[in-house]
Amino acid sequence: MSSTLFPPPAPILAEIDGSADRFPVRRIYCVGRNYAAHRREMGGDDREPPFFFSKPADAVVPSGAVIPYPSATRNLHHEVELVVALKSGGADVSVSDALGLVFGYAAGVDLTRRDLQSAAKDKGHPWDGSKGFDQSAPLGPIRPWTGAPPSGRIKLSVNGQIRQDASLTDMIWNVAEIISECSRLWRLAPGDLIYTGTPEGVGPLQSGDKIAAEIDEIGALTFTIG
């Protein structure tokens, strides 16, 4: 009888709002520059086709966590995002069918080593080191949801001072379009998370900072940089 060389890693389980059940995370996909003002902030055009990058599933950390300031950077940035959690999947999903894949939504933050990202952009290198590092995907409780996606306020504060404050309606590509486009590149499956982009106001974090993210109707996420 064959056996594994060492115990397999524990599954990554995300909190579900109001439930003792947990959401098993399979993959994390992220959309870049999906708010017009943030595109301009980062030097992009107003409406380019959406592009994606990824983070490992074990980059997820729950609300209330203390996250060590990551190595190899002197310019750690926050990016608050609406996160879509999928209950089913498929390839080449149409826009009209895309919302049927959704289990719920959460507040999330895409932590970014901005100096590493800038260096990678200048050299045409991949973004993995700047985006997919350990504990780079803080995630609030997932709120089960049916029907039209949330459309309210999305905001983030650092030490009580608001840094990002926008409306989900400012997204260039809406949730259904994002799911559909993502499914053209990968076969989506239950357990996938999609971080849908951040509004303007991204900025640096320091050790000791307390971060609070909140999305109307969806909930909040808090964490501290240790």
N, C-alpha and C positions, 0 to 999 in steps of 0.2 A: 504494500500500500504506500503510495506516495504521500509526502507531506511538505509543507512549506518550510523554508529555511529559517524563518522567523515569523512571529505572529503578524498577521496583516494589520495595517493601520485601522484605527477605529473610524467609523463613518463620521462625516461632518454633519452635524445636526443643528439646524437653525430653529429658533423659537417661533412658535405660532401664537399670535395674540389671542388670549382668552382660552387657550387649550393646553392640556398636558402633553398632547402629541407634538412630535417634532418633524421638521421638514428636512429630508435627507438631500444634501447638496451634491449634485453630480459635477457640473461645470459652471464657470463664471465667464460670461461674455460682457464686454463693455463697449459702449458707443462713444466715439470721440467727437467733440465739438458739435453738440446737438442743440445749442442755444445760440442765436445770432450774435448777441452781445459778447458771449464768451469766445465765439469764433473770431470776432474782431479783436478781443482782448489778447488772443493767442496768435493773431496775424493771419487769419483765414478769411475766405469769402463767406457770403451769407448763406448760400445753399449749395453745398457740394453733396455728392452722394454720400450716404453714411459709411463710415469705416469702423472696423472693430479691432479690438485687442482682447486679450484674456488674462485672467488671474487664476492661480491654482485654487481648488476648492478649499484647501486648508488655510487660505488667506483670510477666511471669514473669522471674525471675532464678535462676540455678542455685546449688546449694550451693557454699559457699566464697567467694561474692561479697562485695565491699565495697559497701555501699549508702549513698549520700550521705544525710545527714539532710535530709528533704524541706523544701521551702519552704512558707511560709504556715501553719506550725503551730508551736506550742510544747508540744504534748502528743501525741507519736507513741506509739501503743500496739502491743503484740504480741498476736496471737491465733493459737495453734497449732491446726491442723486436719488431719483425715484428708481427703486429696484423692482423688477418684475420676476415673480416666481412661477414656474411652469408646472402644471399637473399632467400634461401630455405633450407630445411632440410630433415630429414629422419633418420631411424635407420638402422644399418648394411650396411652403404654405402660402395660400393666397391672403391678401390683406383682409378680405371679407371673413375668412375663417380664423384669423390669427388670435382674436380675443378669446376664442373657445379653448385655447391652450392654457389660459391664465388661471392659476390657483389664487394668487393674491399679490399684494404689493407691500413694500417696506421702505423705510428711509435707510439709505446707505451712504457711506463716504468712500470715495476712491482716493486713498492716500498715494501721493506721487513724489518720488525723488526728482524734483524739478531740474536740478542741475544735471543729473544723469540723463534725463529725457532730452534736455537741450543739447547735450553733447552727442547723443544718439541721432537726433534730427540733423545736426550739422554734418555728421559723417554718413548719413543714410543707413544707420544701423537699427536693428530691432529695438523695441521699447521694453523688453522683458525685465531688465534690471531696474528700470524706473517705475514699473507698474506692478509687476507680479511678485513682489517680495513678501516675506513673512508678515502676517498680520496687517496686510494692506487693504483689507476689505471689511471694515466695521459694518455691522448689519443690525438694524433694529428688528423687533418682532414683526413677522409677516402677518398682515391682516387679510384674511380670506375676503374675496371680492368677486362679484359678478356684474356684468353689464359694462357700461362705458367706464373708461379709466378715470381716476381722480383728476381733477383739473384746478385744484386750489393752490395755495401758497406753499413754496418750498424755501426753507431758510436754514442758515447755519450761523451760530455764534461761537466766539472764542472768548472765554473768561467773561461772559455776559455781554460782550460787544458784538453786534450783528455784523457779519462779514459778507454773507450771501443772502439775498432776499429777492425772490422772483416768483413768477407764476408758472405752473406746469404747462399752461397754454402757450408759453413762449418757446416750447420745444419746436425745432424745425421739422423733425421727423417724429410722428406720433407713435404711440405704443404699438398699434397694429402694424404700421409700416416697418418699425424696427424688427419686430418678430419675424415678419415676412422676409425682410432682407437678410436677417441672420440665418434663417432656414435655407437660404440659397447657398450659403457657404458651409454649413454644418447640418447634419441631421439632429434636430433638437429632440430632447427627451425629458421625461418627468424628472424633476430635481434640478433642472437648469435655472440659473439666475441670470438676468440681464440688467446691468447697470446702464441707465438710459441717457447719460450725459449730465453735465453740470452747468448751471448758469454762471454769469459773470461774478467776480469778486473773490476768486480763488486767491489764496495767500499762504504765507509761511506759518509754520507751527514751531514752538519751542518746548523743551522739556518743562513739565509742570502745567502746560496749558490744559484747560478743561473745555471740551468741545461738546456742543449740543446741537443736534440737527432735528428738524421737525418738518413734517408734511401734513397739511390739512387733511383730516379724515383718515389718515393712515397711521400716524403715531410718531414717536420720538426715538432718538438714539443719542446716548451720551457715552463719552469715553474720555480718558485722560492720557496725555503723553507723559510717560514715566521718565 
